[in-house]
Amino acid sequence: MTHTATRTKLARLGLFGIVTVLLYLLMFLFEDAIVGVTQHGHWSFFIPIAFAFAFSYFHGHFTGSFWDAMGIRANQH
């Protein structure tokens, strides 16, 4: 593996890791505000759903980048 490819993998790992930690932090810091907004009714229930999708996206990419950086890949049939 080339030096550039390794740096790219580590950069992706760092980026998605930082965003994942930020989302966790925001979720715990603003838990009461998030719950308060969703209790208003109407379409505000989409806020936690959108947050869950964003978290799932970034956490999934972080996990994939982590295993890729470790050199572990799934078997392909």
LUMVOGU-930817 format. One record per residue (C-alpha): residue number from 0; residue in three letters; x, y, z. Coordinates in pm, 1 decimal, always signed. Layout:
BEGIN
<node><k>NUM</k><r>Ala</r><X>X</X><Y>Y</Y><Z>Z</Z></node>
...
This chain:
BEGIN
<node><k>0</k><r>Met</r><X>+0.0</X><Y>+0.0</Y><Z>+0.0</Z></node>
<node><k>1</k><r>Thr</r><X>+129.6</X><Y>+341.7</Y><Z>-88.1</Z></node>
<node><k>2</k><r>His</r><X>+192.1</X><Y>+619.4</Y><Z>+158.6</Z></node>
<node><k>3</k><r>Thr</r><X>-81.8</X><Y>+832.8</Y><Z>-0.9</Z></node>
<node><k>4</k><r>Ala</r><X>-339.4</X><Y>+554.5</Y><Z>+28.3</Z></node>
<node><k>5</k><r>Thr</r><X>-255.7</X><Y>+506.7</Y><Z>+396.1</Z></node>
<node><k>6</k><r>Arg</r><X>-286.5</X><Y>+878.9</Y><Z>+463.7</Z></node>
<node><k>7</k><r>Thr</r><X>-621.7</X><Y>+888.4</Y><Z>+283.3</Z></node>
<node><k>8</k><r>Lys</r><X>-754.4</X><Y>+598.2</Y><Z>+491.9</Z></node>
<node><k>9</k><r>Leu</r><X>-638.9</X><Y>+758.4</Y><Z>+814.1</Z></node>
<node><k>10</k><r>Ala</r><X>-783.5</X><Y>+1095.5</Y><Z>+711.0</Z></node>
<node><k>11</k><r>Arg</r><X>-1123.5</X><Y>+935.9</Y><Z>+645.6</Z></node>
<node><k>12</k><r>Leu</r><X>-1101.1</X><Y>+751.8</Y><Z>+976.2</Z></node>
<node><k>13</k><r>Gly</r><X>-1020.3</X><Y>+1074.3</Y><Z>+1161.1</Z></node>
<node><k>14</k><r>Leu</r><X>-1290.3</X><Y>+1277.5</Y><Z>+987.8</Z></node>
<node><k>15</k><r>Phe</r><X>-1569.8</X><Y>+1029.6</Y><Z>+1045.7</Z></node>
<node><k>16</k><r>Gly</r><X>-1446.6</X><Y>+962.9</Y><Z>+1399.9</Z></node>
<node><k>17</k><r>Ile</r><X>-1452.1</X><Y>+1331.7</Y><Z>+1489.9</Z></node>
<node><k>18</k><r>Val</r><X>-1799.7</X><Y>+1381.2</Y><Z>+1343.8</Z></node>
<node><k>19</k><r>Thr</r><X>-1926.6</X><Y>+1072.2</Y><Z>+1529.0</Z></node>
<node><k>20</k><r>Val</r><X>-1788.5</X><Y>+1195.1</Y><Z>+1861.2</Z></node>
<node><k>21</k><r>Leu</r><X>-1935.9</X><Y>+1539.7</Y><Z>+1793.6</Z></node>
<node><k>22</k><r>Leu</r><X>-2280.4</X><Y>+1391.4</Y><Z>+1727.0</Z></node>
<node><k>23</k><r>Tyr</r><X>-2261.4</X><Y>+1187.3</Y><Z>+2048.3</Z></node>
<node><k>24</k><r>Leu</r><X>-2157.6</X><Y>+1497.0</Y><Z>+2240.4</Z></node>
<node><k>25</k><r>Leu</r><X>-2434.1</X><Y>+1711.5</Y><Z>+2091.7</Z></node>
<node><k>26</k><r>Met</r><X>-2692.0</X><Y>+1443.9</Y><Z>+2160.4</Z></node>
<node><k>27</k><r>Phe</r><X>-2600.0</X><Y>+1422.5</Y><Z>+2528.3</Z></node>
<node><k>28</k><r>Leu</r><X>-2551.6</X><Y>+1796.2</Y><Z>+2580.8</Z></node>
<node><k>29</k><r>Phe</r><X>-2880.9</X><Y>+1893.6</Y><Z>+2417.6</Z></node>
<node><k>30</k><r>Glu</r><X>-3089.6</X><Y>+1594.4</Y><Z>+2520.9</Z></node>
<node><k>31</k><r>Asp</r><X>-3347.4</X><Y>+1804.4</Y><Z>+2704.5</Z></node>
<node><k>32</k><r>Ala</r><X>-3377.5</X><Y>+2052.2</Y><Z>+2418.3</Z></node>
<node><k>33</k><r>Ile</r><X>-3423.5</X><Y>+1772.8</Y><Z>+2163.6</Z></node>
<node><k>34</k><r>Val</r><X>-3694.1</X><Y>+1609.3</Y><Z>+2374.4</Z></node>
<node><k>35</k><r>Gly</r><X>-3858.5</X><Y>+1946.8</Y><Z>+2433.9</Z></node>
<node><k>36</k><r>Val</r><X>-3876.9</X><Y>+2028.4</Y><Z>+2063.9</Z></node>
<node><k>37</k><r>Thr</r><X>-4023.4</X><Y>+1691.0</Y><Z>+1974.9</Z></node>
<node><k>38</k><r>Gln</r><X>-4302.7</X><Y>+1733.3</Y><Z>+2230.2</Z></node>
<node><k>39</k><r>His</r><X>-4447.7</X><Y>+2025.8</Y><Z>+2034.4</Z></node>
<node><k>40</k><r>Gly</r><X>-4617.1</X><Y>+1790.0</Y><Z>+1792.7</Z></node>
<node><k>41</k><r>His</r><X>-4678.6</X><Y>+1848.1</Y><Z>+1423.8</Z></node>
<node><k>42</k><r>Trp</r><X>-4372.2</X><Y>+1762.1</Y><Z>+1216.0</Z></node>
<node><k>43</k><r>Ser</r><X>-4113.0</X><Y>+1805.5</Y><Z>+1488.8</Z></node>
<node><k>44</k><r>Phe</r><X>-4085.6</X><Y>+1428.9</Y><Z>+1532.0</Z></node>
<node><k>45</k><r>Phe</r><X>-3865.1</X><Y>+1431.6</Y><Z>+1220.7</Z></node>
<node><k>46</k><r>Ile</r><X>-3581.9</X><Y>+1597.2</Y><Z>+1415.6</Z></node>
<node><k>47</k><r>Pro</r><X>-3472.9</X><Y>+1287.7</Y><Z>+1609.9</Z></node>
<node><k>48</k><r>Ile</r><X>-3528.2</X><Y>+1071.9</Y><Z>+1301.7</Z></node>
<node><k>49</k><r>Ala</r><X>-3300.6</X><Y>+1297.8</Y><Z>+1094.9</Z></node>
<node><k>50</k><r>Phe</r><X>-3046.1</X><Y>+1292.5</Y><Z>+1376.5</Z></node>
<node><k>51</k><r>Ala</r><X>-3059.0</X><Y>+912.0</Y><Z>+1386.4</Z></node>
<node><k>52</k><r>Phe</r><X>-3001.0</X><Y>+892.1</Y><Z>+1009.0</Z></node>
<node><k>53</k><r>Ala</r><X>-2707.5</X><Y>+1134.9</Y><Z>+1029.8</Z></node>
<node><k>54</k><r>Phe</r><X>-2558.6</X><Y>+946.3</Y><Z>+1321.8</Z></node>
<node><k>55</k><r>Ser</r><X>-2604.0</X><Y>+613.6</Y><Z>+1145.3</Z></node>
<node><k>56</k><r>Tyr</r><X>-2435.4</X><Y>+745.9</Y><Z>+830.8</Z></node>
<node><k>57</k><r>Phe</r><X>-2128.3</X><Y>+889.1</Y><Z>+1003.0</Z></node>
<node><k>58</k><r>His</r><X>-2090.1</X><Y>+608.1</Y><Z>+1255.8</Z></node>
<node><k>59</k><r>Gly</r><X>-2121.1</X><Y>+348.1</Y><Z>+979.4</Z></node>
<node><k>60</k><r>His</r><X>-1854.4</X><Y>+518.9</Y><Z>+770.1</Z></node>
<node><k>61</k><r>Phe</r><X>-1631.8</X><Y>+553.0</Y><Z>+1076.2</Z></node>
<node><k>62</k><r>Thr</r><X>-1663.0</X><Y>+181.8</Y><Z>+1148.8</Z></node>
<node><k>63</k><r>Gly</r><X>-1595.0</X><Y>+90.1</Y><Z>+785.8</Z></node>
<node><k>64</k><r>Ser</r><X>-1293.3</X><Y>+320.7</Y><Z>+774.0</Z></node>
<node><k>65</k><r>Phe</r><X>-1164.4</X><Y>+175.4</Y><Z>+1100.5</Z></node>
<node><k>66</k><r>Trp</r><X>-1172.8</X><Y>-182.3</Y><Z>+971.6</Z></node>
<node><k>67</k><r>Asp</r><X>-1028.3</X><Y>-71.8</Y><Z>+638.3</Z></node>
<node><k>68</k><r>Ala</r><X>-739.9</X><Y>+104.4</Y><Z>+813.7</Z></node>
<node><k>69</k><r>Met</r><X>-677.7</X><Y>-211.9</Y><Z>+1016.3</Z></node>
<node><k>70</k><r>Gly</r><X>-659.5</X><Y>-409.3</Y><Z>+690.4</Z></node>
<node><k>71</k><r>Ile</r><X>-964.2</X><Y>-623.7</Y><Z>+766.3</Z></node>
<node><k>72</k><r>Arg</r><X>-1211.5</X><Y>-681.1</Y><Z>+485.1</Z></node>
<node><k>73</k><r>Ala</r><X>-1523.3</X><Y>-893.3</Y><Z>+453.9</Z></node>
<node><k>74</k><r>Asn</r><X>-1511.5</X><Y>-1208.5</Y><Z>+244.0</Z></node>
<node><k>75</k><r>Gln</r><X>-1655.5</X><Y>-1154.1</Y><Z>-99.0</Z></node>
<node><k>76</k><r>His</r><X>-1822.3</X><Y>-1454.3</Y><Z>-256.5</Z></node>
